[in-house]
Amino acid sequence: MCGIVGAVAQRNIVSVLIEGLRRLEYRGYDSCGVAVLGENGPRRARSVARVADLDEQVHEGHFDGITGIAHTRWATHGAPVTDNAHPIFSKDALALVHNGIIENYETLREMLRGKGYEFVSQTDTEVIAHLIHSVYRGDLFAAVREAIAQLHGAYAIAVLHKDQPHTVVGARQGSPLVVGLGNGENFLASDALALAGSTERFIFLEEGDVCELSLDGVRIVDRDGNEAQREVRQVAAYGGAVELGPYRHFMQKEIFEQPRAITDTIPQADSFDPSIFGEDAGKVFAEIDSLLILACGTSYYSGLTAKYWLESIAKIPTQVEIASEYRYRESVPNPKSLVVVISQSGETADTLAALKHAQSLGHKHTLAVCNVGTSAMVRQTELSFLTHAGREIGVASTKAFTTQLVALFVLAATLAKLRGHLSDEQEAGYLKQLRHLPAALNSVLALEPQIIAWSEEFSRKEHALFLGRGLHYPIALEGALKLKEISYIHAEAYPAGELKHGPLALVTEAMPVVTVAPNDALLEKLKSNIQEVRARGGELYVFADADTKIVNDEGLHVIRMPEHYGLLSPILHVVPLQLLAYHTACARGTDVDKPRNLAKSVTVE
Ligand code: M6R
């Protein structure tokens, strides 16, 4: 997704800008660009290739400047072509980069055309550049404030003007922006990660903030125009670039990191104590009568899995909604419901907006399950649980998902205990199972060679069905999402009992049917569903717990999982589905870590 970097310094900042873009690359983008201020105004380079290409251009062009901005663009308005790449110029005097979407850009474009501005891109961004230019009277900070008052939509921007050689102005509304503080130099970025190596002191701008970076300081005003003092945070957690090591792709590395990530996420305490969710969690948990989970994509599927745990262990009613749907529908708020947002990045625009919507409806208790401690979601919720997956680079979420599941299981067990539904014996049993999970995962990862053999078959297919039941239905959904996301094979998931209500019509020998088969209470029902597929000539690929006694047969291919792992079984069963998607994508030669059209962190609606 789009990324911003900006800098004002007393040295050539081109390498800071390029390095910042490199650090944001993993999020996905389709063009990039950089602009620095020179004696004759802003000078820019843009590329529809990689940041490495941009780097070559700036080297060959001997770019040099002490003030600059840079951008990676993920196209929304206008194709990914050079003319649409940022920085966008206005009258060769002003350069601007933008993340987000301006909803009233058509009206503004007409108004600006009337004032003589020519549009050379198809972007919504160009209206912001011309709008600021049109109200500029020698003070860029004032011009930005005046212009953004006319914008509808979401934005984070960074702007520079040829007449103010030591100034970069930023503003945010609906998209993240962070200021990095240096000594005699200051920075701006859409994510603190971009500035690792340049500073460890950050100010996370709030909604409506406008900031002015100069050599000796940073000025911030809030949405009402009042001077704002924002907390300076020390963030040292952003190390150097993540190494691939012996793996072919980050996705493969991240799949294999799951035992470690889960070990790091499981709480150390010998009991399920609410304090791990925040100081006031005990009080909050005592007040709530239900949960409302809001998330997108893979994180939504972890919410769906958690619903089974929360209702069966903690006996607490739980509703799970896709964030982008919830925010636009009329719902009945329950102030006694705990709103739980789940997100790897903590910056997903739809989930953030859903959280704000829930808060505006009167939901006062909120909890974030998130992988990034400094993210907007963690900052905007009352309680939080940080997963310790480590940086996830692959667009396809893997270790973030399984660590979310661990966090949500801990939440379910904690609520069960507080609500009197967990005996000491059960508590000890769950803790023991959690602690053994990394070892169990290692035995599932050892199945990789068998899965590679299947993936050859899959790589020649164009469609696949995934089946699961109960607690493992969301795992089937996640398996289908993984396969379509990185291999571009069309995949659908169904609760196996639904097969006969429609999807069975799709079953032929050309349609592989992947089945998640744990040895749980629904096993016999699932076996009947398997027979329904076999009777129609379908090819089944079953991940079966060792104790299910499902064995290879004609049209029935079985990979044997370890013995049934009880309520935590989904965490084991998703892993072979991740590996199947990964190796199928490799066999098809797709860009596994950066699949087409997708971004890692979806910061636009
Ligand atoms: O950062 P988030 O967890 O909020 O992201 C939500 C989805 O965009 C994300 O899970 C997406 O579905 C993944 N690419 C799936 O692998």
Residues whose N, C-alpha, C, O or C-beta is under 5 A from the ligand:
A	BS01	M6R	C296 G297 T298 S299 I342 S343 Q344 S345 G346 T348 V395 A396 S397 K600 V602
